[in-house]
């Protein structure tokens, strides 16, 4: 009987680490991948999506060869590798992202998940993955991926009830419409069943955080919304200007927007407007700089960074 129980325990451990570990990908990562790859995937049908991802990976690799200090690029490359099951390569890319942007909790938790899936032994959390999750939680105690795997580590130590409590705590902070909400519930149910712990009533009455719109925010809509037209005085002033003077006036408006953000940097709508304005005047490099700076400022605010990335994706950045 001991052998049967031991085998059953190993099976549950592999399930929690392998299949259920992808909860974290669904929770935070899948939306990022879909939004980062949107410009490519919009021109591909379902059958050609894998090829489109491969093309995007090749473009990212080429870009990073020219700009190896682009932390956001390494994060995107890591998720692209992750999406195609290349977990060891994903871990390498995420490791580079953590080196370039060490205070970004999400980079560390994504690194940890990639290391878990790259190990493939189903016996426990690799030490380097555990360290990555610890670092993520030190930076952002609310990081859902790191919280999930912290509970996994507790469960693998045989502290099943404590692990279930941690997953219930995560569930309470999980938006009701999050695509991974059902998966967290399933983890709790499977681990409880395997260890003869009664959670049926608690699961039935479990509460969720308020809905947050699922995977989508209004970032893309904000980035592509109509820009208010110039005032009557602006139009009148522009009539007497040459084309180069008009262009200079437009750039001056954009520069004033950038100056306002220097005074009030914690304004995500302002950053989206700056990205959009830079794109419209053809300053793609400046738009990417605005994207990167905004993501740095809000690096441990998951909802805002997702919104900013969706906006950047809609603008083709």
N, C-alpha and C positions, 0 to 999 in steps of 0.2 A: 504493500500500500504506500509506503514511503516513497518508493520509486515512482509510482503513479502520480502522487502528489507533487513530487519534484518536477516531473515532466510537465504536468499541468501548469506549475508555476513558471517554468521556462517559456511555455507557449504563450501565457498571458504577458510575460515580460517582453517577448518579441513583438506581440501585437501592440502593446502600449508604445514601444520604441519605434516600431516599423510603420504599421498602418496608422495608428492614432497619432504618431508624431507629425503626420501630415496635416493634422488639425492646425498646427501653428502656421503652416504654409497657407492654408485656406483663410486663416484668421487675418493675417497681415500681408503675406507675400503675394498671394495670387492676384489680388487687386493691383498691386504694384506692377507685376509682370504685365498684366493686361493693359494697363495704362501706359507703361513705358514703351510697349511694342505697338501701340495703336496705329501710328502712322504706317507701319509695315503691314499690319494685319487688316487694315481697312481695304487694301487692294488685293487681298488674297481670299479665296473661297475656303470653305472648311477643309477640303482635301489638301489644299496647298499651304495650310497654316504652319505645319512643321517646317516646310521649306522656307517659309517667310521668317520663322524664328532663326533658322540657320543663317539666313542672309543677314539678319540683324546682328547675330553674334559675330559674324565676320566683320561687319562694319564697326562694331564696338571694339573688337580686337585691334583693328587697324587704327582707330581713333586713339586708343590707349597707348599704342606703340609710339604715337606722336606726342601724346599728352599723358605721360605715366603718373602724373600727380593729381589726376582728376578723380577724387573720392567718389563722387556721384556716378561717374562712369564705371568704376570698379563694382559699385553696388549693383548697378544695372546689369553688368556682365555676370556677376555672381547669380542673380536671379534668373538670368537667361540660361545659364548652365544648369541651375537647379530645376528649371522647368523641363529641361530635356533629360533629366536623370543623371547628369554628370556631376555628382555630389562632391567628389574630391576636387575637381576643378572649381566648383562653386566655392568650396571652402578656401581655396587659394585666393580667389578673387575677393571674397569677403574679408580675408585676413589683411589683404592690401588696403581695403577700405577702412578697416579699423586702425591701421597704422597711420593713414592719412587724416582720418577724422576720429580720433580716439574717444571723443566725448559723446559720440552718437550711440545711444543704447541699442537701437534697432540693428545697427551694423554688427554689434557683438552677439545679439541673440540670433541673428540670421547665420552668423558664423557657427555658433553652437549647434544649430539644427543641421546645417550641412555636414558638420563633423560627425554628428550622431548617425545620419543616414549613410555617410561614407564608410563608417566602421562596419556596418552590416552583420555584426555578430549577435545582436539581440540579447546580449548578456548584461549590459549595463551602460552607463553613460561614460564615454571616454573622458579622461581627466582634462584634456584640453577643451572639450565641449563644456564640461562643468565649470571650468574657469571662465569661459566666455559668457555663460549664463549668469554667473556671479557678478561679473563686471557689468552686464546689462542691468541687473537689478540694483546695483549700487548707483548707477546713473539714473535709472527710472524704475522705481519699485512697482509701477503699474504695467510694465511691459508684459503683454499677455503670453507671448511665446516663451519668455524666460520663466514666467510663473508656472506655465504648464509643465515645463521640463523640470523645474524645481520639485514639483509634486511627483513627477516620474521618478526622480532620484530618491525621494522619500519612500515611494512604493517599492522600489527595487531593494531598499534596505530592509524590507519586511514590515515597515510601519504603514500598513494598508489603511487603517482608520485615519491616521494623520494625513496621509496623501489624499484620501477622499475629502477630508475637511478642506484641504488646500484647493482642490478642484471645485468644491462647492463655493468657496470664496471667489474663485475666478468666475464661476457661473454668475454670481451676483453682479459682477462688474461687466458682464458680457451683454452687449445690446441685444434686445429681444429679436431684432431682425438680422443679427449677424449670421452669416452662412455657416459658421462653425459652432453655433450654439447647440445644435442637436448632437454634434460630435463630442462635445465636452460631456453632455449628459450620458452618451453611450459609454464613454470611458469610465465614468463613475459606476454605471450599471454593470459593466463587464468585470471591473476589478472587485466590486462588492459581491457579485455572484460567485466569483472564483474563490472568495475568502469568507463566504457565508456571513456577510454583513447585510443587514436589512436596511435598504435606503429607499424602498419603494414609495413610502409616504412623503419623504423629504423631496424626492425627485418630482413627485406629482405637484408639490406645493412650492417648488423652487422659484425664486423670483429672479427677474432679469433687470438689467439697466434699461433706461428708456431707449426706444428705437433710434438709430442714428443714420438711417438711409442705406443700410447694408454696406455694400462695397463702394457705393458711389457717393460723391459729395457734389457740391455745385461748382467745383473748381473749373471744370471745362466750360460750363455755361458762362461763368464770370469772365473767363479769358476770351471768349468769342462773342460776348454781348456787344451790341452796337455802342460805339463811342460817341458821346455827345458832340454835336457839331460846334464849330467855333462861334463865338459871340459876334454880334453885329459889328462891334468895334474892331474885332480881329479881322473880319472879312474886309472892312473898309481900309484898314491899315495894309492888308496884304495886296490890295489892288495896285498900289503904287510901288510895290516891291518887284525886283527881278526874281527869276526862279531860284537863283542861289540864295537871295535874301529870304525868300519864303522858307526854303529848306533850313536856313539858319534859325529862323524864328521857331520852326517846329522843334528843332533840336534844343533850343533854349527852353521850350515848354517841358521837354523830357528831362532836361537837366534840373529844372526846378522841382520836378516830381522826385528825382533822385535825392535832391537836397532835403526835401521834406522827410524822406525816409531816413536820412542820416539823423534828423532830429527826433523822429518817432519810428524807430526801426521795427517795433512789434506790431506792425500793421499788415497782415497778410493780403488784404485787398489792395493795398498800395503796391506791394511787390508784384502781384498779378498784373496790375495796371502798368507797372514799369516794364515787366517782361513783354507785355503786349505792345507797348509803345516802342520799345527798342526793336522788336520784330518789324513793326510797321515802317520804321525809317531805315530798315535794312541792316541794323546793327545786331547781328546774330550773336557775335561774341559777347557784346554787352548784355544781351538778353540772357545768355547762359550764365554770365557772372551774377546777374540779379537772381536767377534761379538758385545758383549754388549758395549765395549769401543768405537768401531767405530760408533755404533748407538747413543751413548751419544755425541760424538764429532759432528755428523751431524744431531742432533735431530731436528733441525728446517729447514732442507733442505730436503723437501719431495721427490724430485727425487732421491737424493743420498741415502736416507734411504731406499727407495723402492728397489733400486739396491742392496744395501747391504743385505736386507732381502731376495731378490730373490737368491742371491749368497749363503746365509746361508741355505735357503731351499733346494737348489740343492745339498748342501753338507750334508744334513740330520741333520742340527743343529736346 
